[in-house]
Structure formats: C-alpha cells, structure tokens
C-alpha cells in the first residue's frame, strides 16, 4: 500500500509531496524473502490489529504570502507491480488570512 500526500497552492504549484509505503510481511519490493518464519510471526504480533487505524502527521512549512493550499491524500493498494487500486481519497482546502 502507498499513501501519497501532496500540497498545492491556488495556482497549482506543488509545495509539498511525500509518500509512505507498506509492504507485504516477509517480502521486499523485489519479491525476495526478507525475514524468516519466526521473524514474521514476531512482526505480526506487533502490527496494527484488523479494523484499527493508523494516523500519519506531516509538518509542512509554507511561505508567508501563501493564502490558500489544497492538501490531497490518496491511499493506493498495489495488486501487482504497477497495477494499483485507489482505496481512499481525501482533499481539503486550507485558507490563511
């Protein structure tokens, strides 16, 4: 899964962009084994339980002349390689006076 967060000003100029990736337990992005079975069990025991949420926070600095910013957050599930499905999409517009 990949979380993409972007911030754009009123003219559409990108002010901030970041992403966070989550991988399948035990497999790295190249589909190679990453951990042994006992390590995978330990990771599963310490992971987020089903139906629970995880919050991400980003500290973004804007120029003092910025009046409005649009924040977009998109969560994608990668089925395989480059094929992805949009799971959740949130957009907010922040106005500064």
C-alpha positions, -999 to 999 in steps of 0.1 A, spaced: 0 0 0 11 35 -7 -1 68 9 6 98 -12 2 133 3 6 165 -18 0 202 -11 -6 227 -39 -12 264 -39 -41 282 -56 -21 283 -89 -15 246 -88 22 248 -79 33 218 -58 46 229 -24 49 195 -7 49 159 -17 56 128 4 47 91 4 47 62 28 49 26 17 38 -6 34 50 -39 21 37 -74 24 52 -90 56 82 -111 48 86 -100 11 106 -70 -1 96 -48 -31 117 -71 -54 96 -101 -41 126 -116 -23 122 -132 12 131 -106 38 125 -125 70 123 -160 84 91 -176 97 98 -168 133 106 -131 125 74 -128 105 54 -142 135 70 -116 158 62 -88 134 26 -99 131 23 -99 169 34 -63 170 14 -50 140 -18 -30 139 -48 -52 146 -76 -56 119 -101 -27 117 -78 -4 136 -65 29 122 -31 45 120 -26 82 118 2 99 98 13 135 105 34 158 83 48 191 92 46 214 62 60 250 61 45 275 37 57 309 26 42 338 44 25 350 12 6 317 7 -32 324 10 -46 290 2 -34 254 0 -51 223 -12 -40 191 6 -46 157 -12 -41 123 5 -46 92 -16 -42 56 -4 -34 30 -31 -33 -8 -29 -8 -23 -54 -22 -55 -67 10 -64 -86 39 -43 -99 24 -12 -114 -13 -21 -112 -29 -2 -84 -64 5 -70 -74 37 -52 -87 27 -17 -93 61 -2 -91 97 -13 -93 129 9 -89 165 -2 -90 196 20 -85 233 12 -69 254 39 -72 292 37 -48 315 55 -57 352 63 
